[in-house]
């Protein structure tokens, strides 16, 4: 996957190499960065006998309106996959590390008490702790919350949503992580 940015260097989304080639061919790449380059071969010209080639970098900045308005949204969508990645598969109550199948989404302020399903009100919890807490707040259940929930920024969301990040892409995204990110000590700075 190729990391796309706006012209100011703010991360936006992952695109396939085909999308990246489209951006290059339409002259929509403002600038590129990264240590990794990929050369894609096209057809052979009947006139010259030479084969066309286009080189794309692992990080590209897209000009103007090439980025959709939806990709400019800074609050990433909440899903269990991204929540569990944000919380590094660690239960917010017992501190144990669990597989996806043994984790649940826990609402710090339960929905039954007016809590909402937003990043700032959810944490990863093992099934046992979530059942023990039930429909109570951590204080009501006398359970210590080991870490505070937070909204991941766009860079952190991009790290969470791609399993095959190149080192130069990770280095770039790590520079955009918020101070409270649990990925700060994992990602190279």
Secondary structure, DSSP 8 states (H G I E B T S, - for coil): -EEEE-TTS-EEEEE-HHHHHHHHHTT-EEEEEEEEEEEEEEEE-TTT--EEEEEEEEEEEE-GGGS-GGGG-SS----HHHHHHHTTTB-TTT--B--GGGEEEEESS-GGGT--SSGGGEEEEEHHHHHHHTTS-TTTTT----S------HHHHHHHH-S---HHHHHHHHTT--TT-TTTTTS--
